[in-house]
């Protein structure tokens, strides 16, 4: 396994260790899952402590009253951007690790990814997309799903979602960097 080799060359490599854990799950090797998950949680915690990102704004609760009501847009603008190195796992993977990660840590990790995405948009000079759709216009909403690869796993998750769109209200398009037969087969079965 290439992750074992990478870890033998550089034992303290968070990305290699996360990849090793991911690979073990994909081949259903659960022999060291608990130990791997605990070690990965410790790695994530050390990564989030060492990145100097101030996520103390998560400790304050935003209670909306007439005097202090803040829109989500205002709160989002106050969120500090994140320019550090992102943790070694994605937010969706972190949500699957709630047996060893506290929900607040999952939120902290997710906020880093969101803050970096927001900072990237700011650097590009892009403005947030504003859209208004009049449901009485009779026009369909165009929904696009973007993936680097609509492989078998992603396609199995996506198929029910695609099948249950109301085609009279939504035009659905899938964008992929590679061609995958599943999408074409799905289109033929509709």
Secondary structure in CASP SS format (residue, H / E / C, confidence):
PFRMAT SS
TARGET T0000
AUTHOR 0000-0000-0000
METHOD secondary structure of the structure
MODEL  1
X C 1.00
X H 1.00
X H 1.00
X H 1.00
X H 1.00
X H 1.00
X H 1.00
X H 1.00
X H 1.00
X C 1.00
X C 1.00
X C 1.00
X C 1.00
X H 1.00
X H 1.00
X H 1.00
X H 1.00
X H 1.00
X H 1.00
X H 1.00
X H 1.00
X H 1.00
X H 1.00
X H 1.00
X H 1.00
X H 1.00
X C 1.00
X C 1.00
X C 1.00
X C 1.00
X C 1.00
X C 1.00
X H 1.00
X H 1.00
X H 1.00
X H 1.00
X H 1.00
X H 1.00
X H 1.00
X H 1.00
X H 1.00
X H 1.00
X H 1.00
X H 1.00
X H 1.00
X H 1.00
X H 1.00
X H 1.00
X H 1.00
X H 1.00
X C 1.00
X C 1.00
X C 1.00
X C 1.00
X C 1.00
X H 1.00
X H 1.00
X H 1.00
X H 1.00
X C 1.00
X C 1.00
X C 1.00
X C 1.00
X C 1.00
X C 1.00
X C 1.00
X C 1.00
X C 1.00
X C 1.00
X C 1.00
X C 1.00
X H 1.00
X H 1.00
X H 1.00
X H 1.00
X H 1.00
X H 1.00
X H 1.00
X C 1.00
X C 1.00
X C 1.00
X C 1.00
X C 1.00
X C 1.00
X C 1.00
X C 1.00
X C 1.00
X C 1.00
X C 1.00
X C 1.00
X H 1.00
X H 1.00
X H 1.00
X H 1.00
X H 1.00
X C 1.00
X C 1.00
X C 1.00
X C 1.00
X C 1.00
X C 1.00
X C 1.00
X H 1.00
X H 1.00
X H 1.00
X H 1.00
X H 1.00
X H 1.00
X H 1.00
X H 1.00
X H 1.00
X H 1.00
X H 1.00
X H 1.00
X H 1.00
X H 1.00
X H 1.00
X H 1.00
X H 1.00
X H 1.00
X H 1.00
X H 1.00
X H 1.00
X H 1.00
X C 1.00
X C 1.00
X C 1.00
X C 1.00
X C 1.00
X C 1.00
X C 1.00
X C 1.00
X C 1.00
X C 1.00
X H 1.00
X H 1.00
X H 1.00
X C 1.00
X C 1.00
X C 1.00
X E 1.00
X E 1.00
X E 1.00
X E 1.00
X E 1.00
X E 1.00
X E 1.00
X C 1.00
X C 1.00
X C 1.00
X C 1.00
X H 1.00
X H 1.00
X H 1.00
X H 1.00
X H 1.00
X H 1.00
X H 1.00
X H 1.00
X H 1.00
X H 1.00
X H 1.00
X H 1.00
X C 1.00
X C 1.00
X C 1.00
X C 1.00
X C 1.00
X C 1.00
X E 1.00
X E 1.00
X E 1.00
X E 1.00
X E 1.00
X E 1.00
X E 1.00
X C 1.00
X C 1.00
X C 1.00
X C 1.00
X H 1.00
X H 1.00
X H 1.00
X H 1.00
X H 1.00
X H 1.00
X H 1.00
X H 1.00
X H 1.00
X C 1.00
END
